[in-house]
């Protein structure tokens, strides 16, 4: 695994792109330096997003064509996301795809794990990764099992912002 890889940032940026497409259930695979996603738009999406999907040729509830994000794509998504964030002290919603993926990314970063695949469903996640010695692990977890870790991250972020001031 490359030492400079930061899954937390990469996965949050990808999550924001998936949210823009109303994709909440998906499979994400890491292939070398890129990510491949196959997902399904949310059937309960707003009227506006349903019309947007229809105009772009997607049928509600159908599986999208695979979406690929390379290093340049992820960096552009990350920069766009940073530009949109205005109130960093506001409590963020853990249940958004971007925050769930950011939390999983931080979990991977903290353990120095290498991402293989994430399968996200409505209330659960299957996470496949390699540890530092190259052994593969596969965990089936509820999304809520990451909530305490999310709160720890949020607390650390708040402390870092206060220190920077």
C-alpha distance (Angstrom), angle and dihedral (degrees) to the residues before:
residue distance angle dihedral
X1 . . .
X2 3.77 . .
X3 3.79 112.2 .
X4 3.81 92.0 -136.5
X5 3.83 94.6 56.7
X6 3.77 112.7 115.1
X7 3.77 110.1 -172.5
X8 3.80 93.5 -176.8
X9 3.80 92.6 64.3
X10 3.82 95.3 37.2
X11 3.78 95.0 49.2
X12 3.81 94.7 44.4
X13 3.81 90.0 53.4
X14 3.80 91.6 48.4
X15 3.80 89.1 47.6
X16 3.80 90.5 55.9
X17 3.81 89.8 52.2
X18 3.81 90.6 49.8
X19 3.82 90.8 48.7
X20 3.81 89.4 53.8
X21 3.82 87.4 56.2
X22 3.84 92.3 44.5
X23 3.80 90.5 -118.8
X24 3.77 111.6 150.2
X25 3.83 103.1 152.1
X26 3.78 114.2 56.3
X27 3.79 151.3 129.8
X28 3.79 116.8 -116.7
X29 3.79 120.3 -167.8
X30 3.77 126.7 -174.8
X31 3.78 112.1 -137.7
X32 3.83 113.5 -175.3
X33 3.83 102.4 -62.6
X34 3.78 98.0 -13.7
X35 3.79 139.8 69.1
X36 3.80 126.2 -131.8
X37 3.81 119.1 -158.5
X38 3.78 130.4 -170.3
X39 3.78 113.6 -175.6
X40 3.76 149.3 155.6
X41 3.82 123.8 -122.6
X42 3.81 113.2 -119.8
X43 3.81 112.1 -94.9
X44 3.81 90.3 -148.9
X45 3.80 93.1 56.0
X46 3.78 121.6 138.8
X47 3.78 121.6 -88.7
X48 3.80 90.0 -109.3
X49 3.81 93.4 55.0
X50 3.81 91.6 43.4
X51 3.82 90.0 54.6
X52 3.83 90.0 45.4
X53 3.81 90.1 52.2
X54 3.80 91.7 46.9
X55 3.80 91.9 49.6
X56 3.81 90.7 49.6
X57 3.80 91.1 50.7
X58 3.80 100.5 -103.5
X59 3.78 119.4 133.8
X60 3.78 113.2 -139.5
X61 3.79 110.5 -103.0
X62 3.79 95.3 14.8
X63 3.76 123.6 122.5
X64 3.78 112.2 -101.2
X65 3.77 124.4 -127.6
X66 3.80 110.3 -91.9
X67 3.80 112.5 -79.1
X68 3.78 118.3 -146.1
X69 3.80 126.6 -161.8
X70 3.79 119.5 -169.6
X71 3.82 125.9 -170.0
X72 3.82 93.2 -86.6
X73 3.82 91.7 48.6
X74 3.82 92.0 50.0
X75 3.81 91.6 48.6
X76 3.82 91.5 50.4
X77 3.82 90.8 48.6
X78 3.80 89.8 48.6
X79 3.80 93.0 51.2
X80 3.81 91.5 47.5
X81 3.81 90.3 49.4
X82 3.82 93.0 50.1
X83 3.80 90.1 50.5
X84 3.83 91.0 54.2
X85 3.79 97.0 49.1
X86 3.77 108.2 96.6
X87 3.81 110.2 158.3
X88 3.79 108.5 43.6
X89 3.81 92.1 175.7
X90 3.79 93.4 59.3
X91 3.81 113.5 107.4
X92 3.77 106.7 -109.5
X93 3.80 124.9 -137.9
X94 3.81 108.7 -106.2
X95 3.81 92.7 -158.4
X96 3.82 95.6 66.7
X97 3.79 115.2 106.8
X98 3.81 91.0 -121.6
X99 3.82 93.8 53.7
X100 3.79 93.5 44.0
X101 3.81 90.3 51.5
X102 3.82 92.1 43.6
X103 3.80 89.5 53.6
X104 3.80 92.6 48.1
X105 3.81 88.8 47.8
X106 3.79 91.2 52.5
X107 3.82 89.1 48.7
X108 3.82 89.0 53.9
X109 3.82 92.3 44.6
X110 3.80 92.7 49.0
X111 3.79 92.4 53.0
X112 3.81 92.7 40.3
X113 3.80 88.1 -122.4
X114 3.79 126.4 161.4
X115 3.80 114.1 -129.2
X116 3.78 117.5 -126.0
X117 3.80 103.7 165.7
X118 3.80 145.1 -20.4
X119 3.78 123.1 -157.4
X120 3.79 109.2 -168.3
X121 3.76 121.5 -166.4
X122 3.79 130.6 171.8
X123 3.83 96.6 -79.0
X124 3.79 105.6 2.1
X125 3.77 143.7 52.7
X126 3.76 134.3 -154.2
X127 3.79 108.6 -152.9
X128 3.81 122.2 -168.1
X129 3.79 120.5 -172.0
X130 3.81 145.2 145.9
X131 3.78 121.4 -118.0
X132 3.82 125.8 -138.5
X133 3.81 92.8 -81.3
X134 3.81 93.1 48.9
X135 3.79 99.0 -104.2
X136 3.81 113.7 144.9
X137 3.80 120.5 -126.4
X138 3.78 130.4 -171.2
X139 3.80 120.5 -166.1
X140 3.79 128.5 -174.2
X141 3.79 107.4 -157.9
X142 3.75 139.9 161.3
X143 3.78 114.8 -111.3
X144 3.79 89.3 -122.2
X145 3.83 89.7 60.9
X146 3.81 86.9 74.8
X147 3.82 94.0 52.2
X148 3.83 97.8 93.7
X149 3.80 89.7 48.6
X150 3.82 88.3 51.1
X151 3.82 90.0 52.9
X152 3.81 90.3 51.0
X153 3.81 90.3 51.7
X154 3.78 91.5 47.9
X155 3.82 90.4 50.4
X156 3.81 92.0 49.9
X157 3.79 90.6 48.8
X158 3.81 90.6 51.8
X159 3.82 91.5 49.9
X160 3.81 91.6 48.6
X161 3.82 91.1 51.7
X162 3.81 92.2 50.2
X163 3.81 90.6 48.7
X164 3.81 90.9 50.7
X165 3.80 91.5 55.3
